[in-house]
Amino acid sequence: MLANLFGDFVRGKDLSYLRQKTQQGVFLHRSIDSYIDNHPAVHELLQILYKPLPKIAGVAIDLYFDHLLAERWKDFHEQDLADFTQSFYDCVDLSHNEYTDHFRLVITKMGEKNWLYQYQFENGLYKACQGVSRRISFENQLVNGLDVFHEFRPEIEKAFDLYMKDAHVYLNNLVLLPK
């Protein structure tokens, strides 16, 4: 799980310098990103959200889907979200040299503020939108992300439901490392 999150912090195609487990996590992360980026329901939602969230509609969709996943966690996983997130934080091992200082800082803050658990609440989504907006290098409308979520919630939920149904099948058939 940690290596999957590390996928946002790794650039390039040559991952040979990473441990096998980390390579698998990065590959999984990239596979999920590619799948969501090319899903028809997500493409349709991008068109809807582009006007209120130009240039960052895709980022917003990632945050909205994270929120809906946490909000509906019990529909997708047998373990309670609080227990699941705690078990994740309990097994975090940042001692490997391959992890950057920035990644270590983000994961540490994530644990201190329990971001994964907080995503289920609107305030968690609000904070995520605010934080990501600040880290984007150009002026953007993600600061209004929660308002846009409220305005387009039925469309977002429809796309989420279609994506999750298809993603379940896709991920069950995914081979973690290409041959």
ROLUM-40614 format. One record per residue (C-alpha): residue in three letters; residue number from 1; x, y, z negated. Coordinates in steps of 0.25 Angstrom, whole numbers, plus 2048, in hexadecimal, padded with zeros to 3 digits. Example, Ala and Ser with C-alpha at 12.3 -4.5 7.8 and 13.67 -1.06 7.14 Angstrom:
ROLUM-40614
['ALA' 1 [831 7EE 7E1]]
['SER' 2 [837 7FC 7E3]]
END
This chain:
ROLUM-40614
['MET' 1 [800 800 800]]
['LEU' 2 [80B 80A 7FD]]
['ALA' 3 [812 806 80A]]
['ASN' 4 [805 809 811]]
['LEU' 5 [805 817 80B]]
['PHE' 6 [813 819 80F]]
['GLY' 7 [80F 818 81D]]
['ASP' 8 [80B 827 81D]]
['PHE' 9 [81A 82B 819]]
['VAL' 10 [821 822 823]]
['ARG' 11 [825 827 831]]
['GLY' 12 [82A 820 83D]]
['LYS' 13 [828 811 843]]
['ASP' 14 [835 80B 83D]]
['LEU' 15 [831 806 82F]]
['SER' 16 [83D 7FC 82E]]
['TYR' 17 [843 804 823]]
['LEU' 18 [836 801 81A]]
['ARG' 19 [834 7F5 812]]
['GLN' 20 [82A 7EB 819]]
['LYS' 21 [81F 7ED 810]]
['THR' 22 [820 7FC 812]]
['GLN' 23 [821 7FA 821]]
['GLN' 24 [814 7F2 820]]
['GLY' 25 [80D 7FD 818]]
['VAL' 26 [811 808 822]]
['PHE' 27 [80D 7FF 82D]]
['LEU' 28 [7FF 7FD 826]]
['HIS' 29 [7FE 80C 824]]
['ARG' 30 [801 80F 833]]
['SER' 31 [7F7 805 838]]
['ILE' 32 [7EC 80A 82F]]
['ASP' 33 [7EF 819 834]]
['SER' 34 [7EF 814 842]]
['TYR' 35 [7E2 80C 841]]
['ILE' 36 [7DB 818 83A]]
['ASP' 37 [7E0 822 844]]
['ASN' 38 [7DB 819 850]]
['HIS' 39 [7CE 815 84A]]
['PRO' 40 [7C2 81A 852]]
['ALA' 41 [7BA 81F 846]]
['VAL' 42 [7C6 827 841]]
['HIS' 43 [7C7 82D 84F]]
['GLU' 44 [7B9 831 84F]]
['LEU' 45 [7BA 837 841]]
['LEU' 46 [7C7 83E 845]]
['GLN' 47 [7BE 846 84F]]
['ILE' 48 [7B4 849 845]]
['LEU' 49 [7BE 84E 83B]]
['TYR' 50 [7C7 856 844]]
['LYS' 51 [7C0 863 844]]
['PRO' 52 [7BF 864 835]]
['LEU' 53 [7CD 85E 833]]
['PRO' 54 [7D6 861 83F]]
['LYS' 55 [7E3 85A 840]]
['ILE' 56 [7E1 853 833]]
['ALA' 57 [7D4 84B 835]]
['GLY' 58 [7DC 83E 836]]
['VAL' 59 [7E2 841 829]]
['ALA' 60 [7D5 844 823]]
['ILE' 61 [7CF 837 828]]
['ASP' 62 [7DA 830 821]]
['LEU' 63 [7D7 837 814]]
['TYR' 64 [7C8 835 815]]
['PHE' 65 [7CA 826 818]]
['ASP' 66 [7D3 825 80C]]
['HIS' 67 [7C8 82B 804]]
['LEU' 68 [7BD 822 809]]
['LEU' 69 [7C5 816 807]]
['ALA' 70 [7C8 81A 7F8]]
['GLU' 71 [7B9 81E 7F6]]
['ARG' 72 [7B4 811 7FC]]
['TRP' 73 [7C0 808 7F7]]
['LYS' 74 [7B7 7FD 7F1]]
['ASP' 75 [7B1 7FB 7FF]]
['PHE' 76 [7BF 7F7 804]]
['HIS' 77 [7C7 7F1 7F8]]
['GLU' 78 [7C3 7E8 7ED]]
['GLN' 79 [7CD 7EF 7E3]]
['ASP' 80 [7C8 7FC 7DC]]
['LEU' 81 [7CE 808 7E2]]
['ALA' 82 [7D4 80D 7D4]]
['ASP' 83 [7DA 7FF 7D2]]
['PHE' 84 [7DF 7FE 7E1]]
['THR' 85 [7E6 80C 7E0]]
['GLN' 86 [7EC 809 7D2]]
['SER' 87 [7F2 7FC 7D7]]
['PHE' 88 [7F8 804 7E3]]
['TYR' 89 [7FE 80E 7DA]]
['ASP' 90 [803 803 7D1]]
['CYS' 91 [80B 7FC 7DC]]
['VAL' 92 [811 808 7E2]]
['ASP' 93 [820 806 7E3]]
['LEU' 94 [827 813 7E9]]
['SER' 95 [835 80E 7E6]]
['HIS' 96 [838 809 7F4]]
['ASN' 97 [842 813 7FB]]
['GLU' 98 [839 813 808]]
['TYR' 99 [82F 81C 801]]
['THR' 100 [831 82B 803]]
['ASP' 101 [831 834 7F7]]
['HIS' 102 [825 83B 7FD]]
['PHE' 103 [81E 82E 7FE]]
['ARG' 104 [821 82B 7EF]]
['LEU' 105 [81C 838 7EB]]
['VAL' 106 [80F 836 7F3]]
['ILE' 107 [80D 828 7ED]]
['THR' 108 [810 82D 7DF]]
['LYS' 109 [806 839 7E0]]
['MET' 110 [7FC 82F 7E6]]
['GLY' 111 [7FD 827 7D9]]
['GLU' 112 [7FD 832 7CF]]
['LYS' 113 [7F0 838 7D5]]
['ASN' 114 [7EA 82A 7D9]]
['TRP' 115 [7E7 82F 7E8]]
['LEU' 116 [7E3 822 7ED]]
['TYR' 117 [7D8 821 7E2]]
['GLN' 118 [7D4 830 7E3]]
['TYR' 119 [7D1 82E 7F2]]
['GLN' 120 [7C4 829 7EF]]
['PHE' 121 [7BF 836 7E9]]
['GLU' 122 [7BC 843 7F1]]
['ASN' 123 [7C6 84A 7E9]]
['GLY' 124 [7D1 840 7ED]]
['LEU' 125 [7CD 842 7FC]]
['TYR' 126 [7CD 851 7F9]]
['LYS' 127 [7DB 851 7F3]]
['ALA' 128 [7E0 848 7FE]]
['CYS' 129 [7DC 852 809]]
['GLN' 130 [7E2 85D 801]]
['GLY' 131 [7EF 856 7FF]]
['VAL' 132 [7F0 851 80D]]
['SER' 133 [7EC 85F 813]]
['ARG' 134 [7F8 865 80B]]
['ARG' 135 [802 85B 811]]
['ILE' 136 [7FE 85D 81F]]
['SER' 137 [808 867 826]]
['PHE' 138 [7FD 86F 82D]]
['GLU' 139 [7F1 877 829]]
['ASN' 140 [7E5 86D 828]]
['GLN' 141 [7D7 86B 824]]
['LEU' 142 [7D9 85F 81B]]
['VAL' 143 [7D6 868 80F]]
['ASN' 144 [7C8 867 813]]
['GLY' 145 [7C8 858 814]]
['LEU' 146 [7BE 855 809]]
['ASP' 147 [7B4 85E 80F]]
['VAL' 148 [7B6 858 81D]]
['PHE' 149 [7B4 84A 817]]
['HIS' 150 [7A7 84E 811]]
['GLU' 151 [7A2 854 81E]]
['PHE' 152 [7A6 848 826]]
['ARG' 153 [7A5 83D 81C]]
['PRO' 154 [79B 834 824]]
['GLU' 155 [7A4 835 830]]
['ILE' 156 [7B0 832 828]]
['GLU' 157 [7A9 826 820]]
['LYS' 158 [7A4 820 82E]]
['ALA' 159 [7B2 821 834]]
['PHE' 160 [7B8 81B 827]]
['ASP' 161 [7AE 80F 826]]
['LEU' 162 [7B1 80C 835]]
['TYR' 163 [7C0 80D 833]]
['MET' 164 [7C1 805 826]]
['LYS' 165 [7B8 7FA 82D]]
['ASP' 166 [7C2 7F9 838]]
['ALA' 167 [7CF 7FB 830]]
['HIS' 168 [7CB 7EF 827]]
['VAL' 169 [7CC 7E6 833]]
['TYR' 170 [7D8 7ED 839]]
['LEU' 171 [7E0 7EC 82C]]
['ASN' 172 [7DD 7DE 82A]]
['ASN' 173 [7E3 7DB 837]]
['LEU' 174 [7EF 7E4 836]]
['VAL' 175 [7FD 7DD 836]]
['LEU' 176 [805 7E6 82C]]
['LEU' 177 [812 7E6 834]]
['PRO' 178 [813 7E6 843]]
['LYS' 179 [81C 7DB 849]]
END
